[in-house]
C-alpha cells in the first residue's frame, strides 16, 4: 500500500500555525479557510506549537515523512507498552 504522506491534515495545521506564530501573528485568530477550504482551525495548546516549530525549518517535502515515521514509532511503542 502506497501512503500519500502529504495529506496528513494534522501536520498541515501544525505547520501553518507555527509559521504564523513565528511571523508574530496569532494562529488562533487566523482564517485558514481563505487559503484552503479544507483547512482546519488551530485547536492545539500553544506549547505544542513551540515544540513543533523546528519542523518549519526543514524542507517541506521531508517533514511529512519524518512526521509519519514519528507517528509510527509512537504507535509501536504504545502497542508494546500495552
C-alpha positions in Angstrom: 0.0 0.0 0.0 1.4 3.4 -1.0 0.8 6.1 1.5 0.3 9.7 0.3 2.2 11.4 3.1 1.4 15.0 2.1 -2.3 14.5 3.0 -1.7 14.5 6.7 -4.1 17.1 7.9 -2.8 17.3 11.4 0.7 18.1 10.2 -0.6 20.8 7.9 -2.4 22.5 10.8 0.7 22.4 12.9 3.0 23.8 10.2 0.6 26.7 9.3 0.1 27.6 12.9 3.8 27.5 13.7 4.6 29.7 10.6 2.0 32.3 11.8 3.4 32.1 15.3 6.9 32.9 14.1 5.6 35.7 11.9 4.2 37.4 15.0 0.6 36.6 14.2 -2.0 34.8 16.3 -2.6 31.4 14.8 -5.8 31.0 16.8 -7.4 34.0 15.1 -6.2 33.2 11.6 -8.8 32.2 8.9 -7.1 29.3 7.1 -10.2 28.6 5.0 -9.4 31.8 3.0 -6.4 29.9 1.6 -7.7 26.3 1.6 -11.4 25.3 2.0 -10.4 22.0 3.7 -8.1 23.7 6.3 -8.9 23.2 9.9 -8.6 25.8 12.7 -5.8 25.6 15.3 -7.1 23.9 18.4 -3.8 22.8 19.9 -2.3 24.3 23.1 0.4 27.0 22.5 3.1 24.8 24.0 2.8 22.3 21.2 3.3 25.0 18.6 6.6 26.0 20.2 7.7 22.3 20.4 6.9 21.7 16.7 8.3 25.0 15.4 11.6 23.3 14.4 9.6 21.3 11.8 9.1 24.6 9.9 12.9 24.9 9.4 13.1 21.7 7.5 12.3 21.2 3.8 8.5 20.8 3.3 8.9 17.6 1.3 10.9 15.9 4.1 8.7 16.9 7.0 5.7 14.6 6.2 8.0 11.5 6.0 9.5 12.3 9.4 6.1 13.0 10.9 4.8 9.7 9.6 7.8 7.9 11.0 7.4 9.6 14.4 3.7 8.6 14.5 4.6 5.0 13.5 7.3 4.9 16.2 4.9 6.1 18.9 2.2 3.6 17.8 4.7 0.8 18.1 5.8 2.0 21.5 2.2 2.2 22.7 1.4 -1.2 21.5 4.5 -2.7 23.2 3.7 -0.9 26.4 0.1 -2.1 26.3 
